[in-house]
Amino acid sequence: MKTRTKTKLALATASLIIGMTSGLSNAAEPLITGKVDCIAPAGPGGGWDFTCRSIGRLLNNFSHGDLTVQTLNMPGAGGGVGFAHMITKRSHDPKVLAAASTATTARLAQNQFPGMSSDMVRWVGAIGTDPGIIAVSKDSDIDSLATLITRLKDDPSSLTFAGASAIGGWDHLKILMTAHSAGLSDLKQIKYLSYNNGGSAVTQVVGGHIDVLVGVASSTKGFIESGDLKPLAVLGHDRLSPPLDSIPTSFELGLDVEASNWRGFYMPKEVPEEAYQWWVNNLKAASQTDEWKQTMVQNGLEPFSLFGEDFDQFVNKQVGSLATISKEIGIIK
């Protein structure tokens, strides 16, 4: 039975990779069928919700009805409620995924999920990355990252920042890392407000209620193109793809800050190896389609693909490096 299952898996995967435009596992019975849950551990409108819904639509289309992915929004504790649900309620279930990002590894690095660690789940793959962005409303008198830094140096508490992560989470870390790189020492005075998703944080800044957004390309792209948001910098080495390629990077502006937010998935630790490899192979193939590439362009994502054991090693290494950064800037001891 095990050999037969492996044979089905191999045929299904080969069929997908050879003819991915004609459907998932088209020439053989797929290993995973029916309804699948994708847990978005935050409210609707944010990056995790986008990740689940976008890849869900893609898999639904390519499976010709064999697979139906439904998104379950499960907000709370900066992703901790969803992480705990996966570990305690779905530990052996091969028909559930959860959306994750650098925000997830940041929380794990800071021990913000009590009693839980990155090795309690299986890391499936990353399908793109969401570069960090600092932006202000179109009416703000802050016209550059240099002006922002000057304001912070004059008075670290003079500005309020909005982000989608919890206090000490990835969006909060972005501005602390930026300020730290610019030479600010009293980082605890910087004011940061946490919102349940990226859409809410953007709305607060666009409406003039909060001074500065610490966000990502995917949730700011439309607002930047409409002129409602004024971008100050992309937090990384590389500029965004057109039409946002005019935004300067933090490295171009003299700050050593890399804060891209990968988008990916984890699943229960105790699932059969065949099921884990099925998800690795099918997500990898789906991420290589023209449909997904177009989705990335439309939503401000940049290419970043890593799957299976390579992704697992990447996640664990990032948890370690973010723990070091968090200690250096005073988030944890």
C-alpha positions in Angstrom: 0.0 0.0 0.0 2.8 2.4 0.8 4.6 1.7 -2.5 1.3 2.2 -4.3 0.7 5.5 -2.6 4.2 6.7 -3.4 3.7 5.7 -7.0 0.5 7.7 -7.2 2.3 10.7 -5.6 5.1 10.5 -8.1 2.7 10.3 -11.1 0.6 13.1 -9.8 3.6 15.4 -9.2 5.1 14.5 -12.6 1.8 15.3 -14.3 1.6 18.6 -12.6 5.1 19.8 -13.4 4.9 18.6 -17.1 1.5 20.1 -17.7 0.7 22.5 -14.9 -1.5 24.7 -17.1 -3.9 21.8 -17.5 -4.5 21.2 -13.8 -3.0 19.8 -10.6 -2.2 16.1 -10.8 -4.2 15.7 -14.0 -3.1 12.3 -15.2 -3.4 10.5 -11.9 -5.4 10.4 -8.8 -4.2 13.2 -6.5 -3.2 12.4 -3.0 -5.1 15.3 -1.4 -8.7 15.9 -2.5 -11.8 17.5 -1.2 -12.0 20.5 1.1 -8.8 21.9 2.5 -8.5 24.6 5.2 -6.0 27.4 4.9 -5.6 29.2 8.2 -5.0 32.9 7.9 -4.0 33.7 11.5 -5.3 37.3 11.3 -8.4 39.2 10.2 -9.5 39.7 6.6 -7.6 42.1 4.5 -4.0 41.5 5.6 -1.1 39.7 4.2 -1.9 36.2 5.7 -5.4 36.5 4.4 -4.1 37.4 1.0 -1.7 34.5 1.0 -4.4 32.0 1.8 -7.0 33.4 -0.6 -4.7 33.8 -3.5 -3.0 30.4 -3.4 -6.5 28.9 -2.7 -7.9 30.4 -5.9 -4.9 29.1 -7.8 -5.1 25.6 -6.5 -8.9 25.5 -6.9 -8.5 26.5 -10.6 -5.8 24.0 -11.4 -7.4 21.0 -9.6 -10.6 21.1 -11.7 -12.7 20.7 -8.6 -10.6 17.9 -7.0 -9.4 20.4 -4.4 -11.3 23.2 -2.7 -9.3 25.5 -0.4 -11.3 27.6 2.1 -9.7 30.3 4.1 -10.3 30.3 7.9 -9.5 33.6 9.5 -8.2 33.0 13.0 -6.8 36.2 14.5 -5.1 36.6 17.8 -1.8 36.9 19.6 0.1 38.0 16.4 -0.5 34.6 14.7 -0.2 32.6 17.9 -3.8 31.5 18.0 -3.5 29.9 14.6 -0.1 28.4 15.4 -1.5 26.8 18.6 -4.6 25.5 16.7 -2.3 23.8 14.2 -0.3 22.1 17.0 -3.1 21.2 19.4 -6.1 20.6 17.1 -4.8 19.5 13.7 -1.5 17.8 14.4 -2.1 14.9 12.1 -4.3 16.5 9.5 -2.9 16.6 6.0 -5.7 18.8 4.7 -4.8 22.0 6.5 -2.2 24.7 5.8 -1.5 27.9 7.6 -0.2 31.1 6.0 3.1 32.4 7.5 5.6 35.2 6.9 8.6 36.8 8.4 6.2 38.2 11.0 5.7 34.5 12.2 9.5 33.9 12.6 9.9 37.2 14.4 7.3 36.2 17.0 8.9 32.8 17.4 12.3 34.4 17.7 11.0 36.5 20.6 9.3 33.6 22.4 5.9 35.3 21.8 4.1 32.0 21.3 4.5 30.6 24.8 5.6 26.9 24.8 5.8 26.8 21.1 8.7 26.7 18.6 9.4 26.6 14.9 10.1 22.8 15.0 6.6 22.0 16.1 5.2 22.3 12.5 6.4 21.4 9.0 7.5 24.3 6.9 6.2 23.7 3.4 7.4 26.6 1.2 7.7 30.3 0.4 6.0 31.5 -2.8 7.1 35.2 -2.9 8.2 38.0 -0.8 6.6 41.3 0.3 9.3 44.0 0.6 9.0 46.3 3.6 8.0 49.9 2.9 7.9 53.1 5.0 5.3 55.6 3.8 3.3 58.6 4.8 0.0 60.2 3.7 0.1 62.4 0.6 -0.5 65.5 2.8 2.4 64.7 5.2 5.1 67.3 5.6 7.6 64.4 5.7 9.1 64.3 2.2 11.9 61.8 2.6 13.4 59.1 4.8 16.1 61.6 5.8 13.5 64.0 7.1 11.8 61.2 9.0 15.1 60.2 10.7 15.9 63.9 11.5 12.5 64.2 13.2 13.1 61.0 15.2 16.6 62.2 16.3 15.2 65.5 17.4 12.4 63.8 19.4 11.9 60.0 19.1 8.4 60.3 20.5 7.3 63.0 18.0 5.8 60.5 15.5 3.5 57.6 15.7 4.0 54.6 13.5 1.3 52.1 12.4 1.8 48.4 11.4 0.0 45.1 11.1 2.2 43.2 13.6 1.9 43.2 17.4 4.2 45.2 19.6 7.7 43.7 19.1 6.5 42.0 15.9 7.9 42.3 12.4 6.4 45.7 11.4 7.5 47.1 14.7 11.0 45.6 14.2 11.2 47.3 10.8 11.1 50.9 12.2 13.3 49.9 15.2 15.9 48.4 12.9 15.8 51.5 10.6 16.2 53.9 13.6 19.0 51.7 15.0 20.8 51.7 11.7 20.5 55.5 11.6 22.2 55.9 15.0 19.2 56.4 17.3 19.8 54.9 20.7 16.6 55.5 22.7 14.4 53.2 20.6 11.9 52.6 23.4 10.6 56.2 23.0 9.4 55.5 19.4 5.6 55.1 19.4 4.1 52.2 17.5 0.4 51.2 17.2 -0.5 47.7 16.2 -3.5 46.9 13.9 -5.0 43.6 13.2 -4.1 43.7 9.5 -2.2 45.7 6.9 -5.4 47.2 5.4 -6.4 48.8 8.7 -2.9 50.3 9.3 -2.9 51.8 5.8 -6.3 53.3 6.3 -5.2 55.0 9.5 -2.2 56.6 7.8 -4.1 57.6 4.6 -6.8 59.2 6.8 -4.2 61.3 8.6 -4.8 59.6 12.0 -1.3 58.1 12.2 1.9 59.8 11.1 3.8 56.9 9.4 3.1 53.5 7.9 5.5 50.6 8.4 4.1 48.2 5.9 4.7 46.0 2.8 4.4 46.5 -0.9 1.3 44.3 -1.3 -1.0 46.3 0.9 0.4 49.7 -0.2 0.7 49.3 -3.9 -2.7 50.6 -4.9 -2.5 53.5 -2.5 0.9 54.5 -3.8 -0.2 54.3 -7.4 -3.3 56.4 -6.6 -1.2 59.0 -4.8 -2.8 58.6 -1.4 0.4 57.2 0.1 3.8 58.8 -0.3 6.6 56.1 -0.1 9.8 57.1 1.6 11.8 53.9 1.1 11.9 50.2 0.3 13.6 48.4 3.2 16.1 46.2 1.3 18.8 46.0 -1.3 16.6 45.8 -4.4 14.1 48.2 -5.9 10.6 47.0 -6.5 9.4 46.0 -10.0 7.7 48.6 -12.2 5.7 50.7 -11.8 7.1 51.2 -8.2 10.8 51.1 -9.2 11.3 54.8 -8.6 11.1 54.3 -4.8 14.7 54.4 -3.3 15.9 51.6 -1.1 17.2 51.8 2.4 20.7 50.8 1.2 20.7 53.5 -1.4 19.9 56.0 1.4 22.7 54.8 3.5 20.9 52.5 6.0 21.8 48.8 6.4 18.2 47.5 6.7 16.8 44.4 5.0 13.2 43.8 5.9 11.4 41.8 3.2 8.5 39.7 4.3 8.3 36.3 2.7 4.9 34.7 2.1 4.6 31.0 2.7 3.0 28.1 4.5 3.4 25.6 7.3 1.4 22.4 8.1 1.0 20.0 11.0 4.2 18.2 12.2 2.7 14.7 12.3 1.3 14.4 8.8 2.5 11.5 6.7 5.7 12.2 4.7 3.9 11.5 1.4 1.3 14.2 2.2 4.0 16.7 3.1 5.9 16.0 -0.1 2.7 16.3 -2.1 2.1 19.8 -0.8 5.7 20.8 -1.3 5.7 19.6 -4.9 2.3 21.0 -5.8 2.9 24.4 -4.2 6.2 24.6 -6.0 4.6 23.9 -9.3 1.7 26.3 -8.7 4.2 29.1 -7.8 5.9 28.6 -11.2 2.7 29.3 -13.3 2.1 32.4 -15.3 -1.1 32.9 -13.2 0.8 33.2 -10.0 3.5 35.4 -11.5 0.8 37.8 -12.7 -0.8 37.7 -9.2 2.6 38.7 -7.7 2.9 41.6 -10.1 -0.6 42.8 -9.4 -0.1 42.7 -5.6 3.4 44.0 -5.2 5.1 40.7 -4.4 8.6 40.0 -5.6 10.0 36.6 -6.5 11.2 34.3 -3.7 10.8 30.5 -3.9 12.0 28.0 -1.3 10.5 24.7 -0.5 10.7 21.6 1.6 13.8 21.0 3.7 15.5 24.0 2.2 12.7 26.2 3.4 12.7 24.5 6.8 16.4 25.2 7.3 15.8 28.8 6.1 13.1 29.4 8.7 15.1 28.0 11.6 18.1 30.1 10.6 15.9 33.2 10.4 14.4 32.6 13.8 18.0 32.5 15.2 19.1 35.7 13.4 15.9 37.6 14.4 16.4 36.6 18.0 19.9 38.2 17.8 18.5 41.4 16.3 15.7 41.6 18.9 18.3 41.4 21.7 20.5 44.0 20.1 17.7 46.6 19.9 16.2 45.8 23.3 13.0 43.9 22.4 14.1 40.8 24.4 16.9 40.2 26.9 
